[in-house]
C-alpha cells in the first residue's frame, strides 16, 4: 500500500493490480471472446479485485482521520469482498470446466 503526504495531509494511493493478473484476465477474454457469461464473470471479478485493493486504503484514511466506526465498517466490507472474490473464482472455474473446448472449436471452424 503506497501512502504519501501532501501539504500536511495524508493522501493514500490504492495498490496497483499486478500486470500479470491483468494479462491473464485479458488472455481469458481473448480466448473466449464469444462467451458472454465468461465475459460477465471476468468483468465482475475485475471490479471486485479493484474494490478489494482500494478498501484497505479507505479504511486507513478513515481511521487516521478519527472515524473509527467507518474504518470498522470498511474493514468488514473488505473482508466480505475477499470472500465474494473467492465465490466468483469458484464460479469462474466451474464455468470454464463446463465450457472447455466449446468455444475454441467454434473459432477454428
N, C-alpha and C positions, 0 to 999 in steps of 0.2 A: 504494500500500500504506500503510495507516494504522498507525503504531506509536505507542504511548503508554507512559509509565512509570507504574507503580502501586506504591506503597510500596517504592521502591527496585529493583524488578524490572521486567523488560520484559514487557509484555503486547501481543501483536500481534493486530490485527483483520484478518480477511480482507476484501479489497476487495469491495464490493457489486456484483453483476451490474447492468449498466445497465438502467434501466426500459425502454428502447427494445427491447433484446433480449428481455426478458421479455414485453413486449407483443406482439412479433412471434411468439414461440412460442405465446402464448395465442391469437392470431388464427388461426394454423395449426390449432391444436387445435379451435377452434370451427368453422372452415370445413370440416373433415374429421372430424367427430365420429363417423362410422360406420366409420372406417378404423383398426382395431385395430393394424395394423402401423405405421402412421404414429404413432399414439399411443405405441407402444412405442419407436420411434426417437426421438421427442421427449423421452420420459422419460429415456432413456439419455443423450441429448445434454445435457439439463438437469443431470443428475447429474455428467457428465464436466466440464461447464463450471464447476460449483460446485467440484469437486475441483481443477480446474486453477487456480482463483483462490486456493485455500487452500494448495496445496503450497509455493509460494514463501515464504509466511509461516512454515510449519512448518520449511522449510529454514533460514530466517533465525534462528528461535528455536533450532534445534539447533546451528547454527554459533555463535551468541552464547553458548550455554551450554557450548561446548567440545566438542561431539560432531561432529567434522568428518566422520567416516565416515558417520554418519547423515545429515548435511547433504548429503553427496555422493550418497547413495542417494536422498534426496528430490529432489535436483536432476535425477537421471537419471529418476526416476519422473515428474516434472513434464514432462520432455521427451517421454517416451513417451505421456503423457496428451494433450499437444498434438497429437502425431501421430494418436492414436486419435480425437480430435475431428475432425480433417480427414477421416479414413476414414468416420466417422459422417455428416459433412456430405455426402460424396460419395454414400453410400448413400441418404441422405435426398433428395438431388437426383434420383437415379435413380428412386426410388420415386415422387416427385411427378411426374416426367416420364411414368412408366408409367400413373399413375392419373389424370392430368389429365382433368377433366370427368366421370370415372366416378361420383364421389360427389355432385357438385353436381347432376347430372341426377336422382339418386335423391331428393334433398331437395326439388327443385322439382316432382316428380311428385305 
